[in-house]
Amino acid sequence: MFELAMLGGRAGTRGHGFRVLLLVTLALLGAALLAGNFSGRQPLTVALDVGLSGLRFILLLMVLLWVQDLLARDIERKTIYFVLAYPITRSQFLFSRFLAVATLSAGALLFAGLALWLVLYLFGSNHPQQQPPALGMPYAMVLLGIWLDLLVVAAFAILLASLSTTPYLPLLLGFAFALAARGLGPTISHLRSARSDPLHETLFSPVLEHAYTWLPDLSRLDWRPLALYGLQADFTAMALATFNALAYVLLLLVLASVAFRRRNFI
């Protein structure tokens, strides 16, 4: 299984993904620097916020494209027949593809995250700030939260690819799932706040509360305030969010494995 994961990782690196990532990362770094320079107050914090927000969006697209390239297109082109002819189970093949996507996303995150850190450290604004961003261990924890977020989205996209006969369905629904899961927590918090319209709370709260029972709240993995404002980490809440994310990933992969074993490719 690990050999299959390595082959999948090599296939992902040989594709256009990393070249696109390089170009987009350069554009992201430029946008982050411009945003910081145009900010009159806290330029480093603004630049870091723009960079991390762009990083979460770009890597989300990259993960969905890798799932499509490594799994959905194999099913569409019937090349999966040659792979399954080897003495491996379908579950092993599916898990190897997930490991390949997880490894590729970790490498891309480290590359882009280190590039953003270096740009801010070397070329960031020298304007004094009352609370400069924390670019040490809190920054590494923010990157870890982004990676866990990507693992959940990748597992959901793999589940869709194991069920779907349309290659672009995991890409489109995976993107919609990520947006919904990332926005679920902030939306519920806004509806419960004093600024919320009572009519909106009456209409949407029951729907969102129902969605909260099966849709993961990926906003719990958004730990950017730790690096942006130097806040103290709530390790209990972070550990619980990590456990929930990993449990959700495991559940999705088990469901994908069951569906993939029962699927008829003829």
N, C-alpha and C positions, 0 to 999 in steps of 0.2 A: 504493500500500500504506500509505503514511504517512497519507493522508487517511482511509482505513478505520480505521487505528489511532486517529486523533483522534476519529472518530465513535464508535468503541467506547469510548474514554475518556469522552466526553460521556454516552453511554448509561449507563456505570457510575456517573458522578457524579449523574445524574438519578434513579437508583434509590434504594432505601432503604439502600444500603450505607454511605454516609458519615454519614447520620443515626444509623444503628445504631452506627457507629464512634465518633461523638461521645459518645453515651450510655455506651457500654461503656468508652471511654477515661476518662470522668469517674469511673466506678465503679472502674476500675483504679487511678487516681491516689489515690482515697480509700483503697482497700485497701492500697496501698503505704505511704501515710503512717501508717495505723493499725498496719501490721506493724512499721514502724520505731519508732513511739512505744511499742509494747508490748515492744520488745526492750531489754533492760537493757544490752547491749553492742553496739557498732557499729551504731547505729540507721540511719545513712545507708546503710551497706552492705546491711543487711537490706531496707530500703525499695527500694533500687535493684535488688536481686536479685528481689524479688517483682514489681516493675514490669516488668523485662525478661522474666521468665518469662511473665507474663500477656500481654505484648506479643507474644511469639512464638506463643502459643496463639491469641490473638484474630486476628492477621493471617493465620495459617494458615487459619482458617475464612473470613475475608474473601476470600482469594485463591480458595479453592475455590468460594465462592458466585459470585464474578465469572466464573470459567470456566463455571460452570453457566448463568449469565444470558446471557453473551455468545456462547456456542457451543452448549452442550448444548440449551438451550431453543430456539435458532434452528433446530436440526435437528429437534427434536420438533414445533415449530409449523409447520414447512415454510416459514418465512420466509426460509430460506437460499436458496430458489429465486430470489427477487427479487434477492438480492445477487449470486449467481453469474451472473445474466443480464447483468451489466455485463462489460466487457472486462477481466476479471482472471482469473488462474488460481486454482485451489483452494489451491495452496500460498501464494500471496500473501494470500488471505483468512485462512488459518490463522495465518500469521506476524503479520498485522496484529492478530489477536485476542490473540496472545501479547504483542505490544508494548503493546497497550492494558492488559492485566492487569499487565504489568511496570511501566507508568507509574502505574497506579492504586495498586499496592502500594507503590511508592516514595513517592508523595504521602502515602498513609496512614501509612507508617512515619515520614516526616519530621514529620508533624503530631503523631502520638502520641509519638514520641521527643523532640521539642522540648517538648511539654507535660510529659512526665515530667521532663525536665532542669530546666525552669523551676520546677516544683513542688518538686523536691528542693533547688534552689538558693535559692528564696525562703522556703519553708516547712519545709525539713528541720530535723531536730533539731540543736540547738547543742551537744549532748553531745560532749565531746572524744573523738577516736578516735586510737589510735596510728597507724593506717594508713587515712586517709580515702579514699573512692573517687575515682578519676580521672575527672572529668567533662569532660575536654578531648578531645584527639585519640583517646585510647583508647576513649572513649564513641562517637565517630563510627565507629571501626573495628568496634565491636560491632554498630552499626546496619547497617553494610555487610555483615557476616557474616549477619545476619538476612535482609537483602534477597536475598543469593545463595541462602540456604536456601529462601526463598519462590519464587525463580525455578525451582529444581529441581522443587519440588512442582507449580508451575503447568504446567511442561512435561509432567510425568507425567499430570496431569489432562487436559491437552489431547490427549495421546495416547489416553487412555481415551475421551474424548468423540468422537474421530475414528473409533473402533471400535465404541462401544457404541450400542445402540438404546434403552437405558434412561437417561433424563436424570439420575437420581440416582446412577447407578453411578460416574461420575467423582468425585462428592462423597464417597461412602462409601469407595471404594477409595483415593482420593487421601488421605483422612484416615488410613486404615490404613497407607498407604505412608509418610507423613510420620512417624508414630509409630515404625514399624519402622526407618526410616533414621536417625532421631534417636537411637534407643536401641541401635542395633547396636554402635557403638564402646564405649560404657560397659558393655554386657553382656559383650562379649568381654574387656574389661579386667578385669571382676570375676571371670569364670571363670578367668582366668589368674593371679589374685592368690592370695596364701597363705590368704585367708579363705574361698575358694571350697570347696564340698563336692566331693571327687573324683568322686563319683557324678554330680553335675550336670555337671561338666566332661566326663566320659566320654560322657554322653548328648547334651548340647547343643553341644559344641564342633564336632563334624563338620558339624552342620546350619548353624551360624552361619558357619563357615569357607566353606562352599559358598555361602551367601547373600552373603558378603562379596565374591564375585567378580562379582556383577551388581547388588547393591544398594548405592547410594552411602552413605558414612558421613557423614551431615550433622552429626554431633557435632563434626567437624573445623572446622565453620563457627561453632561456638558459642564466641565469643571473649569471653564475659562476664568471665572472670577478669582480663582486662586492665583493665577499668574497676572491677571490684569490689575488687581487691586491689593494683592498680597494678603488675602484673607486667610484665616486659620482653617485648616482642613478638618471637616467633620468625618473622621475615619470610619465611624460606625455607619453613617449614611452612605459613604462611598463603598464600603465593603458590602452593604446590602444591595446597592445598585449593581455592583460587579457580580454578585451571586445571582441576582435576578436576570441579568443579561446572559450569563453563561448557562443558566438553567433554561432560558428561552431558546438559546442556540441549540442546546442538546435536544430539547423537545422538537424543534423544527427539523433537525437532522434525522431524528428517529422517524418522524412522520414522512419525511422525504424518502428515507430508506424503505419504509413499508410500501409507499406508492411506487417507487422505482422497481422494487422486486416484483410487484404485481403487474407492471406495465407490459403490454404486448407490443413489440417493435415491428411485428410483421405487417 
